[in-house]
Amino acid sequence: MRILVVNPNTSATMTAEIAAAARRAAAPGTVILAVQPFFGPVAIDSAAESYLSAVAVMDRILAVDEHYDAVVLAGFGEHGRDGVQELLSVPVFDIAESAAQVALMLGRSYSVITTLQRSVGAIEDRLALAGLAARCASVRASGLSTAEVDADPAAAQAAILEQARKSVSADFAEVICLGCGGMAGLAEAITAELGVPVIDGVAAAVALAQAVVGLGLSTSKACTYAPPPGNAITGWPPAGGGIGGPHA
């Protein structure tokens, strides 16, 4: 099995961290292909950056000329997942929804620890749209930007742990979800400190991808995620040849 893991920003160090987390979660024989966009923000901390990243991610995926069986989008609730599902015949997994789905199997309620406060609303909206908000106890901000999480993992771990403790004690969360792809790799240490399950969305998405592909299933093309109608696109020359270009 081959899983394409896409970091939505252009940070090479974060791509490497995400790839390492994905490979730790991969079963023997599963190959992880990790890529990042050709253009776009080096970190994503706003709606404008997220929308730009969505275009860059679709462009990058269309340029991949290797076979893959599933796609993991390693941005926590970033825009574009629905578009990628339309473009591809293989299943697509968003790490926010994957983390929440796994959390619901492990406890009655969960909390998400994210980066900046301005990201809280976007994550809450994404979880609501996905039908996963009812058992979300809280979404808390660590106060660190995506770039700061990337640059200083030790500081990130301390800030995340502080908010995770509050989620457990004040919000009664029973499971913690790490709300940024750049937090991949911190779950084990935070689990040891808190004593509750801590979910890395990258690992959760890889595990779900392996399960769904193993079952021989993929995205329904009956209506919502049917291929795009093929309308002409003006002024966008993506590396992969545009919507409807080559893909797995």
C-alpha positions as CSV (number, residue, x, y, z in Angstrom):
1,M,0.0,0.0,0.0
2,R,1.2,3.5,-0.8
3,I,-0.1,6.6,1.0
4,L,0.5,10.1,-0.3
5,V,0.9,12.5,2.7
6,V,0.6,16.2,1.9
7,N,1.9,18.9,4.1
8,P,-0.2,21.9,3.2
9,N,2.6,24.5,3.9
10,T,6.0,24.8,2.2
11,S,8.2,24.2,5.3
12,A,10.6,21.4,4.5
13,T,11.3,20.7,8.2
14,M,7.6,20.3,8.9
15,T,7.2,18.0,5.9
16,A,10.0,15.8,7.3
17,E,8.4,15.7,10.8
18,I,5.0,14.8,9.3
19,A,6.6,12.1,7.2
20,A,8.4,10.6,10.2
21,A,5.1,10.5,12.1
22,A,3.3,8.9,9.2
23,R,6.0,6.2,8.8
24,R,5.8,5.4,12.6
25,A,2.1,4.7,12.2
26,A,2.5,2.8,8.9
27,A,2.1,-1.0,8.9
28,P,4.9,-3.1,7.5
29,G,4.7,-2.9,3.7
30,T,3.0,0.5,3.7
31,V,5.0,3.1,1.8
32,I,4.7,6.8,2.7
33,L,5.2,9.4,0.0
34,A,5.5,12.8,1.6
35,V,5.3,16.1,-0.4
36,Q,4.7,19.8,0.1
37,P,3.3,22.4,-2.3
38,F,5.4,24.1,-5.0
39,F,4.1,27.5,-3.8
40,G,2.1,29.0,-0.9
41,P,2.5,29.9,2.7
42,V,5.5,28.5,4.7
43,A,3.0,28.3,7.7
44,I,-0.7,28.5,7.9
45,D,-2.3,30.6,10.6
46,S,-5.2,32.4,8.9
47,A,-8.1,31.8,6.6
48,A,-6.4,33.6,3.7
49,E,-3.3,31.4,4.0
50,S,-5.5,28.3,4.3
51,Y,-7.5,29.1,1.1
52,L,-4.2,29.8,-0.8
53,S,-2.8,26.5,0.5
54,A,-5.9,24.6,-0.7
55,V,-5.1,25.6,-4.3
56,A,-1.4,24.8,-3.8
57,V,-2.2,21.4,-2.4
58,M,-4.5,20.5,-5.3
59,D,-1.8,21.7,-7.7
60,R,0.8,19.5,-6.0
61,I,-1.3,16.4,-5.9
62,L,-2.1,16.7,-9.6
63,A,1.7,16.8,-10.3
64,V,2.4,13.5,-8.5
65,D,3.1,10.9,-11.2
66,E,3.6,7.9,-8.8
67,H,0.9,5.5,-7.9
68,Y,-0.7,5.9,-4.5
69,D,-3.7,4.2,-2.8
70,A,-4.9,7.0,-0.4
71,V,-4.1,10.6,0.4
72,V,-3.6,12.1,3.9
73,L,-3.9,15.9,4.1
74,A,-1.8,16.9,7.0
75,G,-3.3,20.3,7.8
76,F,-5.7,20.4,10.8
77,G,-9.0,21.2,9.1
78,E,-7.5,23.3,6.3
79,H,-9.6,24.1,3.3
80,G,-9.5,22.0,0.2
81,R,-10.3,18.5,1.3
82,D,-13.6,18.4,-0.5
83,G,-12.0,19.6,-3.7
84,V,-9.3,16.9,-3.5
85,Q,-12.0,14.3,-3.0
86,E,-13.6,15.4,-6.2
87,L,-10.3,15.2,-8.1
88,L,-9.2,11.7,-7.0
89,S,-10.6,8.2,-7.2
90,V,-8.7,7.1,-4.0
91,P,-9.9,7.9,-0.5
92,V,-8.8,11.2,1.1
93,F,-8.3,11.7,4.9
94,D,-8.1,15.1,6.7
95,I,-6.1,14.8,10.0
96,A,-8.7,16.9,12.0
97,E,-11.6,14.6,11.2
98,S,-9.4,11.5,11.5
99,A,-8.2,12.6,15.0
100,A,-11.7,13.3,16.1
101,Q,-13.1,10.1,14.7
102,V,-10.5,8.1,16.6
103,A,-11.1,10.2,19.8
104,L,-14.8,9.3,19.7
105,M,-13.8,5.6,19.9
106,L,-11.7,6.1,23.0
107,G,-13.7,8.5,25.3
108,R,-17.0,10.3,25.7
109,S,-15.5,13.7,25.0
110,Y,-12.4,15.1,23.5
111,S,-10.5,18.4,23.3
112,V,-8.3,19.9,20.5
113,I,-5.1,21.8,21.4
114,T,-4.2,24.0,18.5
115,T,-1.8,26.9,17.7
116,L,-3.2,30.5,17.8
117,Q,-6.5,31.6,19.2
118,R,-7.6,32.8,15.7
119,S,-7.5,29.1,14.6
120,V,-10.0,28.0,17.2
121,G,-13.1,29.2,15.3
122,A,-12.0,27.6,12.1
123,I,-11.5,24.2,13.8
124,E,-14.8,24.4,15.6
125,D,-16.5,25.2,12.2
126,R,-14.7,22.2,10.5
127,L,-15.7,19.8,13.3
128,A,-19.3,21.1,13.1
129,L,-19.5,20.6,9.3
130,A,-18.1,17.1,9.8
131,G,-20.7,16.2,12.4
132,L,-18.0,15.8,15.1
133,A,-18.7,18.8,17.3
134,A,-21.3,17.4,19.7
135,R,-18.7,15.6,21.9
136,C,-15.9,18.1,21.5
137,A,-15.4,19.5,25.0
138,S,-13.2,22.4,23.9
139,V,-10.8,23.7,21.4
140,R,-7.9,25.5,23.2
141,A,-5.0,27.5,21.8
142,S,-1.4,26.9,22.8
143,G,-0.6,30.5,21.9
144,L,2.2,29.5,19.5
145,S,2.1,30.0,15.7
146,T,2.6,27.2,13.3
147,A,6.1,28.4,12.6
148,E,6.9,28.5,16.3
149,V,5.7,25.0,16.8
150,D,8.0,24.0,13.9
151,A,11.0,25.9,15.2
152,D,10.9,24.9,18.9
153,P,9.3,21.5,19.6
154,A,10.2,21.6,23.3
155,A,8.4,24.9,23.8
156,A,5.5,23.6,21.8
157,Q,5.3,20.5,24.0
158,A,5.2,22.6,27.2
159,A,2.5,25.0,25.9
160,I,0.4,22.1,24.5
161,L,0.7,20.2,27.8
162,E,-0.5,23.3,29.8
163,Q,-3.6,23.6,27.7
164,A,-4.2,19.9,27.6
165,R,-4.2,19.8,31.4
166,K,-6.8,22.5,31.5
167,S,-8.9,20.6,29.0
168,V,-8.9,17.5,31.2
169,S,-9.4,19.3,34.5
170,A,-11.7,22.2,33.5
171,D,-13.5,20.9,30.4
172,F,-13.6,17.2,31.4
173,A,-12.1,16.0,28.2
174,E,-11.2,12.4,28.2
175,V,-9.1,12.4,25.0
176,I,-6.8,15.1,23.6
177,C,-6.3,15.7,19.9
178,L,-3.2,17.6,18.7
179,G,-4.5,20.3,16.5
180,C,-1.6,20.9,14.0
181,G,0.3,18.7,11.7
182,G,3.5,20.2,13.1
183,M,2.7,18.7,16.5
184,A,3.2,15.2,15.0
185,G,5.5,13.3,17.3
186,L,4.5,14.9,20.6
187,A,1.6,12.5,21.4
188,E,3.6,9.9,23.3
189,A,5.3,12.4,25.7
190,I,2.1,14.2,26.4
191,T,0.2,11.0,27.0
192,A,2.8,10.0,29.6
193,E,2.3,13.3,31.4
194,L,-1.5,13.4,31.3
195,G,-2.5,9.8,31.6
196,V,-5.2,10.1,28.9
197,P,-5.1,9.2,25.2
198,V,-3.4,11.8,23.1
199,I,-4.0,11.5,19.3
200,D,-1.7,12.7,16.6
201,G,-3.9,13.4,13.6
202,V,-1.2,12.3,11.1
203,A,-0.9,8.8,12.7
204,A,-4.7,8.5,13.0
205,A,-5.2,9.4,9.3
206,V,-2.6,6.9,8.2
207,A,-4.2,4.2,10.3
208,L,-7.7,5.0,8.9
209,A,-6.3,5.1,5.4
210,Q,-4.8,1.7,5.8
211,A,-8.1,0.3,7.1
212,V,-10.3,1.8,4.4
213,V,-8.0,0.8,1.6
214,G,-7.7,-2.7,3.2
215,L,-11.5,-3.0,3.0
216,G,-11.4,-2.1,-0.7
217,L,-13.4,1.1,-0.1
218,S,-13.1,4.6,-1.5
219,T,-15.0,7.9,-1.7
220,S,-18.5,7.8,-3.1
221,K,-18.8,9.4,-6.5
222,A,-22.6,9.3,-6.5
223,C,-23.1,13.1,-6.2
224,T,-21.2,15.3,-3.8
225,Y,-17.7,14.1,-4.7
226,A,-18.3,13.4,-8.3
227,P,-15.5,14.6,-10.6
228,P,-15.6,18.4,-11.5
229,P,-17.7,19.2,-14.5
230,G,-14.8,20.3,-16.6
231,N,-15.4,24.1,-16.8
232,A,-12.6,26.1,-18.2
233,I,-10.2,27.5,-15.6
234,T,-8.7,30.9,-16.5
235,G,-5.2,32.0,-15.4
236,W,-4.2,29.0,-13.3
237,P,-1.4,27.0,-14.7
238,P,-0.8,24.3,-12.1
239,A,2.1,21.9,-12.5
240,G,-0.2,18.9,-12.9
241,G,-2.0,20.3,-15.9
242,G,-5.2,21.7,-14.2
243,I,-8.3,20.2,-12.9
244,G,-8.9,16.9,-14.5
245,G,-5.1,16.4,-15.0
246,P,-3.2,13.3,-14.1
247,H,-3.9,11.6,-10.8
248,A,-3.8,8.2,-9.2
